Amino acid sequence: MYFTEIKKQIEFMMQENYEDFIKALISIELGIKDKNVLNNVYNKYMENDDVNLIDDNLSDFVDEI
């Protein structure tokens, strides 16, 4: 599978069910298996505008290019 195909699939998943998409990313990255914990983390993420899923350093890398 190529970059553009993967990107399209990710965009589709985000549009279809944003909540579960974000929960899946959080679960994968943090190894969370407990749904109650995952729900709480997701809710805190949604309530806090200062939390990013993508590290701010990546934006800095783009600015440097």
SULWO-V317733 format. One record per residue. RES is the residue in one small letter. NEAR is the number of other C-alpha atoms within 10 Angstrom. Layout:
# SULWO-V317733
res->{RES,RES}
near->{NEAR,NEAR}
This chain:
# SULWO-V317733
res->{m,y,f,t,e,i,k,k,q,i,e,f,m,m,q,e,n,y,e,d,f,i,k,a,l,i,s,i,e,l,g,i,k,d,k,n,v,l,n,n,v,y,n,k,y,m,e,n,d,d,v,n,l,i,d,d,n,l,s,d,f,v,d,e,i}
near->{5,6,8,9,10,11,11,11,12,13,13,13,15,14,11,11,10,13,15,14,17,17,19,16,13,17,18,11,10,10,11,16,10,9,11,10,12,18,14,11,16,19,13,12,17,13,10,10,8,7,12,9,10,8,9,10,9,10,10,10,9,8,8,7,5}
